[in-house]
Amino acid sequence: MEVTLKQAGELIEKANKIVLSSHVNPDGDNVGSTLGLYHALKGTNKDIKILLDDDLPDNLGMMESLDLYQKPQDGEIIECDLLVILDVDVDRIGRVKDVVKAPILNLDHHISNTKVSDYCYVDAKAAATAQIVYSLIKEMNWQFNLEAATCIYTGLCSDTGFFCYSNTTPYTLKAAAELLEIGVKPDKISEVFYQRSFSSVKAAGRAIDTIELYHDGKIALMIIDKALKESADNTEGFVNFARNIRGVDVAVMIKYADDEVTRVSMRSKSVNVSEIAQSIGGGGHIRAAGATVYKNLMEAKDIVLNAIIKGMNKENA
């Protein structure tokens, strides 16, 4: 059932025991929106647990309370008043869906969201789910604190490319300005966000060497195989090396996850990659989307390339 932002806030206010969660393969908006909401609520005496069915990336140390993240355990059952999932549709929270028994409130900005949760607020025009959390805090007159502001600002930066992408709006910048007035340090956030280990920087060079061009140079594809993945602590942002090639419209990174599981990240300059991702079981934004393909790396490569070419041809028809 779709709800208004105020109704979403009222559901949260009525719940005493809450679990917060988000999508596997977490990013800055995923974690920033989750922790931003947590910090906005932590003075309300609610029992709040954070579950994530994946590991956290190593470039988000600017945010407080990362140590609260727990992984769901097989056979565990958590009963609570409300499961709040952020920046994700219900099918991408992994084992959390099986472990937590509660009505689900879904806060998201992905245009591909199926809106099948018990309660759903989706604003596809929002630059980030962190922006929705910012608006929710304002709507409900909850107290902003520096911890919440830092997390929300990080989420905004993550999904707007530090306010460079086309999803950046005047409202986004006004929100960022207010967060800075609270005391957020943008230089500290960017320094941590862009920091990489020596092994990851070396791995980036090897990843760039894998890039190949297709479809008259309009598609750039990068491959992260098992060895390359294991040599890098963090591959976040690698796909942008492919996106920045002159003449490329769609950049895609396919990444080994398991022998028969491949993670796919797509970025575009004009093509709707959300529709392409949906065609292979994923979703996301118009200019940034992803999917998990249950095939080995080379089989997934063919599936993804065919889907992108089909999508591009459809848009040009």
C-alpha positions as CSV (number, residue, x, y, z in Angstrom):
1,M,0.0,0.0,0.0
2,E,1.4,3.4,-0.9
3,V,1.5,5.9,1.9
4,T,2.4,9.6,2.2
5,L,5.6,10.7,3.8
6,K,3.7,11.8,6.9
7,Q,2.0,8.5,7.1
8,A,5.4,6.7,6.9
9,G,6.6,8.9,9.7
10,E,3.5,8.0,11.8
11,L,4.1,4.3,11.3
12,I,7.7,4.7,12.6
13,E,6.5,6.8,15.6
14,K,3.9,4.1,16.6
15,A,6.5,1.3,16.4
16,N,8.5,0.6,19.5
17,K,10.7,-2.3,18.2
18,I,12.1,-1.5,14.7
19,V,14.6,-3.3,12.4
20,L,16.3,-1.2,9.7
21,S,17.7,-2.8,6.6
22,S,18.7,-2.2,3.0
23,H,20.1,-3.9,-0.1
24,V,23.0,-6.3,-0.5
25,N,26.1,-4.9,-2.2
26,P,25.7,-1.7,-0.1
27,D,26.7,1.8,-1.1
28,G,26.8,5.3,0.4
29,D,23.1,6.0,0.0
30,N,22.1,2.6,1.3
31,V,24.2,3.0,4.5
32,G,23.7,6.8,4.8
33,S,19.9,6.7,4.6
34,T,19.8,3.8,7.1
35,L,22.1,5.3,9.7
36,G,20.7,8.8,9.1
37,L,17.2,7.4,10.1
38,Y,18.8,5.5,13.0
39,H,20.5,8.6,14.4
40,A,17.3,10.7,14.0
41,L,15.4,8.1,16.1
42,K,18.0,7.1,18.7
43,G,16.8,9.6,21.3
44,T,13.2,8.3,21.2
45,N,13.8,5.2,23.4
46,K,12.9,2.8,20.5
47,D,14.5,-0.6,20.3
48,I,16.3,-0.4,16.9
49,K,18.3,-3.1,15.3
50,I,20.2,-2.8,11.9
51,L,20.5,-5.9,9.8
52,L,22.3,-6.3,6.4
53,D,22.9,-9.5,4.5
54,D,26.3,-8.4,3.2
55,D,29.6,-6.9,4.3
56,L,30.0,-3.1,4.4
57,P,32.4,-1.3,2.1
58,D,35.5,0.2,3.6
59,N,35.0,3.8,2.4
60,L,32.2,4.8,4.8
61,G,34.1,5.4,8.0
62,M,32.9,9.0,8.3
63,M,29.6,7.7,9.6
64,E,28.9,6.9,13.2
65,S,27.6,3.5,14.4
66,L,28.7,1.2,11.6
67,D,29.5,-1.3,14.4
68,L,25.7,-1.7,15.0
69,Y,25.3,-3.6,11.7
70,Q,24.6,-7.3,12.1
71,K,24.1,-10.0,9.6
72,P,20.9,-12.2,9.8
73,Q,21.6,-15.7,11.0
74,D,20.0,-18.8,9.5
75,G,17.3,-20.1,11.7
76,E,17.0,-16.8,13.6
77,I,13.6,-15.2,14.0
78,I,13.2,-11.6,15.0
79,E,9.7,-10.4,15.8
80,C,9.2,-6.6,15.9
81,D,6.7,-3.9,15.2
82,L,8.1,-2.7,11.9
83,L,10.8,-3.6,9.4
84,V,11.9,-0.4,7.6
85,I,13.8,-1.2,4.3
86,L,15.6,1.7,2.7
87,D,16.9,2.3,-0.8
88,V,15.7,-1.1,-2.0
89,D,12.8,-3.2,-3.2
90,V,11.9,-6.1,-0.9
91,D,13.4,-8.7,-3.1
92,R,17.0,-7.4,-2.6
93,I,17.3,-7.6,1.2
94,G,18.5,-11.2,1.2
95,R,17.9,-13.3,4.3
96,V,16.6,-10.3,6.2
97,K,13.2,-11.0,4.6
98,D,13.2,-14.5,6.1
99,V,14.5,-13.6,9.5
100,V,12.3,-10.6,10.4
101,K,8.6,-11.1,11.1
102,A,6.9,-7.7,10.9
103,P,5.0,-5.4,8.5
104,I,7.4,-3.8,6.0
105,L,7.7,-0.1,5.4
106,N,9.7,0.6,2.2
107,L,11.3,4.0,1.7
108,D,13.0,4.2,-1.8
109,H,13.7,6.4,-4.8
110,H,14.3,3.7,-7.4
111,I,11.9,4.0,-10.4
112,S,12.0,0.2,-10.7
113,N,10.5,-0.3,-7.2
114,T,7.5,-2.8,-7.5
115,K,5.7,-1.2,-4.4
116,V,4.7,-4.6,-3.1
117,S,5.6,-3.9,0.6
118,D,2.9,-3.5,3.2
119,Y,3.6,0.2,3.3
120,C,5.5,1.9,0.5
121,Y,6.8,5.5,-0.1
122,V,8.7,5.8,-3.3
123,D,9.8,9.1,-4.8
124,A,11.6,8.5,-8.0
125,K,12.4,12.2,-8.4
126,A,14.4,12.2,-5.2
127,A,18.2,12.3,-5.8
128,A,18.8,9.7,-3.1
129,T,16.9,7.8,-0.4
130,A,19.0,9.9,2.0
131,Q,17.0,12.9,0.6
132,I,13.8,11.1,1.4
133,V,15.0,10.5,5.0
134,Y,16.0,14.2,5.2
135,S,12.4,15.2,4.1
136,L,10.9,12.7,6.5
137,I,12.8,14.2,9.4
138,K,11.7,17.7,8.4
139,E,8.1,16.5,7.9
140,M,7.9,14.9,11.4
141,N,9.8,17.6,13.1
142,W,12.3,15.1,14.4
143,Q,15.6,16.5,15.8
144,F,18.5,16.7,13.4
145,N,21.8,15.9,15.1
146,L,25.3,16.0,13.6
147,E,25.5,12.2,13.3
148,A,22.2,12.0,11.3
149,A,23.3,15.0,9.2
150,T,26.6,13.5,8.3
151,C,25.1,10.2,7.2
152,I,22.4,11.9,5.1
153,Y,24.9,14.2,3.5
154,T,27.1,11.2,2.6
155,G,24.1,9.5,1.1
156,L,23.3,12.5,-1.1
157,C,27.0,12.7,-2.2
158,S,27.1,9.0,-3.1
159,D,24.1,9.0,-5.4
160,T,24.7,12.4,-7.0
161,G,28.4,12.0,-7.6
162,F,29.1,14.8,-5.2
163,F,26.3,16.8,-6.8
164,C,27.6,16.3,-10.4
165,Y,24.9,14.0,-11.8
166,S,21.7,15.0,-13.5
167,N,19.6,13.9,-10.5
168,T,20.9,16.8,-8.5
169,T,18.1,19.3,-8.0
170,P,17.8,22.7,-6.3
171,Y,16.1,20.9,-3.4
172,T,19.0,18.5,-3.1
173,L,21.4,21.4,-2.8
174,K,19.2,23.2,-0.3
175,A,19.2,20.1,1.8
176,A,22.9,19.8,1.6
177,A,23.3,23.4,2.6
178,E,21.2,22.9,5.7
179,L,23.2,19.8,6.6
180,L,26.4,21.9,6.3
181,E,24.9,24.5,8.6
182,I,24.4,21.8,11.2
183,G,28.1,21.1,11.1
184,V,28.8,18.5,8.4
185,K,32.4,18.7,7.2
186,P,32.3,18.0,3.4
187,D,36.1,17.8,3.1
188,K,36.3,15.0,5.7
189,I,33.5,13.1,4.0
190,S,35.1,13.3,0.5
191,E,38.5,12.3,1.8
192,V,37.2,9.1,3.4
193,F,34.8,8.3,0.6
194,Y,37.5,8.5,-2.1
195,Q,40.2,6.8,0.0
196,R,41.3,3.4,-1.3
197,S,43.8,0.8,-0.1
198,F,47.0,0.4,-2.1
199,S,45.7,-3.0,-3.3
200,S,42.5,-1.5,-4.6
201,V,44.2,1.3,-6.5
202,K,46.5,-1.3,-8.1
203,A,43.4,-3.4,-8.9
204,A,41.8,-0.4,-10.5
205,G,44.6,-0.3,-13.1
206,R,44.1,-4.0,-13.9
207,A,40.3,-3.5,-14.1
208,I,40.8,-0.7,-16.6
209,D,42.9,-3.1,-18.7
210,T,39.9,-5.3,-19.1
211,I,37.6,-2.6,-20.7
212,E,36.4,-3.5,-24.2
213,L,34.2,-1.4,-26.5
214,Y,31.1,-2.7,-28.2
215,H,28.2,-1.4,-30.4
216,D,30.4,1.1,-32.3
217,G,32.1,2.3,-29.2
218,K,28.8,3.2,-27.4
219,I,29.2,0.4,-24.8
220,A,32.2,0.0,-22.5
221,L,32.4,-3.3,-20.5
222,M,34.7,-4.0,-17.6
223,I,35.2,-7.4,-16.1
224,I,36.1,-8.1,-12.5
225,D,37.0,-11.8,-12.3
226,K,37.5,-13.8,-9.1
227,A,41.3,-13.1,-8.9
228,L,40.8,-9.4,-9.5
229,K,37.9,-9.2,-7.0
230,E,40.0,-10.9,-4.3
231,S,42.9,-8.5,-4.8
232,A,40.7,-5.4,-4.2
233,D,39.1,-4.4,-0.9
234,N,36.6,-2.2,-2.7
235,T,35.6,-1.9,-6.4
236,E,33.0,0.9,-5.8
237,G,33.3,3.5,-8.6
238,F,35.4,1.3,-10.9
239,V,32.6,1.4,-13.5
240,N,33.1,5.2,-13.8
241,F,36.4,4.6,-15.5
242,A,34.5,3.0,-18.4
243,R,31.8,5.7,-18.3
244,N,34.3,8.5,-18.7
245,I,35.5,7.2,-22.1
246,R,34.6,9.7,-24.9
247,G,31.8,8.4,-27.1
248,V,30.6,5.8,-24.5
249,D,26.9,6.0,-23.6
250,V,26.5,2.9,-21.4
251,A,29.3,1.6,-19.1
252,V,28.9,-1.8,-17.4
253,M,31.0,-3.6,-14.9
254,I,30.4,-7.3,-14.4
255,K,31.8,-8.7,-11.3
256,Y,32.4,-12.3,-10.0
257,A,30.3,-13.0,-6.9
258,D,30.4,-16.8,-7.0
259,D,30.9,-19.5,-9.7
260,E,27.3,-19.1,-10.9
261,V,26.6,-15.6,-9.6
262,T,27.6,-12.3,-11.3
263,R,27.0,-8.8,-10.1
264,V,26.2,-6.2,-12.7
265,S,26.6,-2.4,-12.4
266,M,25.5,0.0,-15.2
267,R,26.0,3.7,-15.7
268,S,24.7,5.8,-18.7
269,K,24.7,9.2,-20.1
270,S,21.4,9.1,-22.0
271,V,20.1,5.5,-22.0
272,N,17.5,4.3,-19.5
273,V,19.6,1.5,-17.8
274,S,16.9,0.9,-15.2
275,E,14.7,-0.7,-17.9
276,I,17.7,-2.7,-19.1
277,A,18.5,-3.9,-15.6
278,Q,14.8,-4.9,-15.0
279,S,15.0,-7.0,-18.2
280,I,17.7,-9.2,-16.5
281,G,16.1,-9.2,-13.0
282,G,17.5,-6.1,-11.5
283,G,16.6,-2.4,-11.3
284,G,17.7,1.0,-10.2
285,H,17.8,4.5,-11.6
286,I,17.5,5.8,-15.1
287,R,21.2,6.5,-15.3
288,A,22.5,4.0,-12.7
289,A,21.3,0.5,-12.3
290,G,22.3,-3.0,-11.4
291,A,21.4,-6.6,-11.3
292,T,22.5,-10.0,-10.1
293,V,22.7,-12.6,-12.9
294,Y,22.8,-16.2,-11.8
295,K,25.3,-17.3,-14.5
296,N,29.0,-17.6,-14.6
297,L,31.0,-14.5,-15.6
298,M,31.2,-15.2,-19.3
299,E,27.6,-16.3,-19.7
300,A,26.5,-13.2,-17.8
301,K,28.6,-11.1,-20.1
302,D,26.7,-12.2,-23.2
303,I,23.3,-11.8,-21.4
304,V,24.2,-8.3,-20.3
305,L,25.6,-7.1,-23.6
306,N,22.6,-8.5,-25.5
307,A,20.2,-6.7,-23.0
308,I,22.0,-3.4,-23.4
309,I,22.1,-3.5,-27.2
310,K,18.5,-4.4,-27.3
311,G,17.6,-1.6,-24.9
312,M,19.7,0.9,-26.9
313,N,18.1,-0.2,-30.2
314,K,14.6,0.1,-28.6
315,E,15.3,3.7,-27.5
316,N,16.6,4.6,-31.0
317,A,13.8,3.0,-32.9
